[in-house]
Amino acid sequence: MPVTLEGACRCGAVSFSVESHTPQPYQLCYCAICRKTAGGGGYAINLAADARTLSVKGKAAIGIYRAEIADEDGACRKSTGERHFCRRCASALWLQDPSWPDLAHPFASAIDSELPVPPERVHLMLRYKASWVRPRFGRKDRRFDLYPEESIEAWHKARGLWVA
């Protein structure tokens, strides 16, 4: 049975719940978008959840931000990722992308439920980390300049951490 994740913004205007088979907060993303919109330590941690189970209170206080991304040739385009945040206190809440309609990615920082401590971490998008950030790599941690090929689901299943 999946885990119910309960979350909220800092001021309490928005609260939500969502079901997750993959509740380990193991991915630390250092990209400029995550770092600047949600990362207190120079990174943000996204979880994966079943978008069909997302229940939200306080929808009127939610804003959606779509970041501009520079392509390899320098041209800018809008990201398809929709970052949901509280318009009153600016708390980052979750990300959804129409390209993957079955998924919601709550930010671990917005979750109030107890989350498990992951046995290892994956540091991703290190190419974009700020110069002042000094990642703390654990002995088992893996590092990626961009994205790892292993999905959140595959990572959980490979380690016996998938919550059925």
C-alpha positions as CSV (number, residue, x, y, z in Angstrom):
1,M,0.0,0.0,0.0
2,P,1.4,3.4,-0.9
3,V,2.4,6.0,1.7
4,T,0.3,9.0,2.1
5,L,2.4,12.2,2.0
6,E,0.9,15.2,3.8
7,G,2.3,18.6,3.0
8,A,1.7,22.3,3.3
9,C,3.1,25.7,2.7
10,R,4.7,27.7,5.5
11,C,1.8,30.1,6.1
12,G,-0.8,27.3,6.0
13,A,-2.8,28.8,3.1
14,V,-2.2,25.6,1.1
15,S,-2.2,22.0,2.2
16,F,-2.1,18.8,0.2
17,S,-1.9,15.0,0.3
18,V,-0.8,12.5,-2.3
19,E,0.0,8.8,-2.4
20,S,3.6,7.7,-3.1
21,H,5.2,4.3,-3.8
22,T,8.6,6.1,-3.8
23,P,8.9,8.2,-0.6
24,Q,12.7,8.1,-0.2
25,P,14.1,11.7,-0.4
26,Y,17.3,10.5,-2.1
27,Q,17.8,12.8,-5.2
28,L,19.5,16.2,-4.6
29,C,19.1,18.4,-7.6
30,Y,21.5,21.3,-8.0
31,C,20.1,22.9,-11.1
32,A,19.6,26.6,-11.0
33,I,15.8,26.3,-11.2
34,C,15.5,24.0,-8.2
35,R,18.2,25.9,-6.3
36,K,16.7,29.3,-6.8
37,T,13.0,28.3,-6.3
38,A,13.3,25.7,-3.5
39,G,16.8,25.0,-2.5
40,G,18.0,26.1,0.9
41,G,21.1,24.0,0.8
42,G,21.9,24.8,-2.8
43,Y,19.7,21.9,-4.0
44,A,16.1,20.7,-3.9
45,I,14.7,17.2,-3.2
46,N,11.8,16.0,-5.3
47,L,9.8,12.9,-4.5
48,A,7.5,11.0,-6.9
49,A,3.8,10.4,-6.3
50,D,0.6,9.4,-8.1
51,A,-0.9,12.6,-9.5
52,R,-4.4,11.0,-9.6
53,T,-4.3,11.0,-5.7
54,L,-3.3,14.6,-5.3
55,S,-5.8,16.4,-3.0
56,V,-5.4,20.1,-2.5
57,K,-6.9,22.6,0.0
58,G,-6.4,26.3,-0.6
59,K,-6.2,26.2,-4.4
60,A,-6.8,29.9,-4.6
61,A,-3.4,30.6,-3.1
62,I,-1.5,28.5,-5.5
63,G,0.7,30.0,-8.2
64,I,2.4,28.2,-11.1
65,Y,5.8,29.0,-12.4
66,R,7.2,27.7,-15.7
67,A,11.0,28.4,-15.9
68,E,12.8,29.5,-19.0
69,I,15.5,27.0,-20.1
70,A,18.3,27.8,-22.4
71,D,18.9,25.2,-25.1
72,E,22.5,24.1,-26.1
73,D,22.4,26.8,-28.8
74,G,21.4,29.5,-26.3
75,A,17.8,29.8,-27.4
76,C,15.3,30.1,-24.5
77,R,12.1,28.1,-24.2
78,K,9.5,27.7,-21.5
79,S,9.9,24.5,-19.4
80,T,6.9,22.1,-19.6
81,G,7.3,21.6,-15.8
82,E,4.8,23.5,-13.7
83,R,6.2,24.4,-10.3
84,H,3.3,24.9,-7.9
85,F,4.0,27.4,-5.0
86,C,2.1,29.4,-2.4
87,R,1.5,32.9,-3.7
88,R,1.3,34.2,-0.1
89,C,4.5,32.8,1.5
90,A,6.4,31.5,-1.7
91,S,6.8,27.9,-0.4
92,A,7.6,25.5,-3.2
93,L,5.0,22.7,-3.0
94,W,5.2,20.3,-6.0
95,L,6.1,20.0,-9.6
96,Q,3.9,18.5,-12.4
97,D,4.7,18.1,-16.0
98,P,2.0,17.5,-18.7
99,S,4.5,15.2,-20.4
100,W,4.1,12.8,-17.5
101,P,0.4,13.3,-16.4
102,D,0.4,10.3,-14.0
103,L,3.2,11.9,-11.8
104,A,3.4,14.6,-9.3
105,H,6.7,15.5,-7.7
106,P,6.2,17.1,-4.2
107,F,9.2,18.9,-2.8
108,A,10.5,17.0,0.3
109,S,10.8,20.4,2.0
110,A,7.0,20.8,1.8
111,I,6.2,17.4,3.3
112,D,5.1,17.3,6.9
113,S,4.8,13.5,7.1
114,E,7.8,11.5,8.4
115,L,10.0,10.6,5.5
116,P,12.5,7.6,5.6
117,V,16.2,8.3,5.7
118,P,17.6,7.0,2.3
119,P,20.4,4.5,2.4
120,E,22.3,6.6,-0.2
121,R,21.8,9.7,-2.2
122,V,22.0,10.7,-5.8
123,H,23.5,14.1,-6.5
124,L,22.3,15.3,-10.0
125,M,22.7,18.3,-12.2
126,L,26.0,19.0,-10.5
127,R,27.1,20.9,-13.7
128,Y,24.8,23.7,-12.6
129,K,25.6,23.9,-8.9
130,A,26.5,27.3,-7.4
131,S,30.2,27.9,-6.8
132,W,29.5,28.3,-3.0
133,V,27.9,24.9,-2.7
134,R,30.1,22.2,-1.3
135,P,28.2,18.9,-1.7
136,R,28.6,16.4,1.1
137,F,29.0,13.0,-0.6
138,G,28.3,9.9,1.4
139,R,30.4,6.8,0.8
140,K,27.6,5.2,-1.3
141,D,26.4,8.4,-3.0
142,R,26.4,8.6,-6.8
143,R,27.1,11.8,-8.7
144,F,25.8,13.0,-12.1
145,D,26.6,16.2,-14.1
146,L,23.1,15.9,-15.6
147,Y,20.4,13.3,-15.0
148,P,20.9,9.7,-14.0
149,E,19.4,7.1,-16.4
150,E,17.8,5.3,-13.4
151,S,14.2,6.6,-12.7
152,I,12.9,7.3,-9.2
153,E,10.8,4.1,-9.5
154,A,13.7,1.9,-10.7
155,W,15.9,3.3,-7.9
156,H,13.4,2.3,-5.3
157,K,12.7,-1.1,-6.8
158,A,16.4,-2.0,-7.2
159,R,17.0,-1.3,-3.5
160,G,13.8,-3.1,-2.2
161,L,12.3,0.3,-1.2
162,W,9.2,0.3,-3.4
163,V,6.1,0.6,-1.3
164,A,3.6,-1.7,-2.9
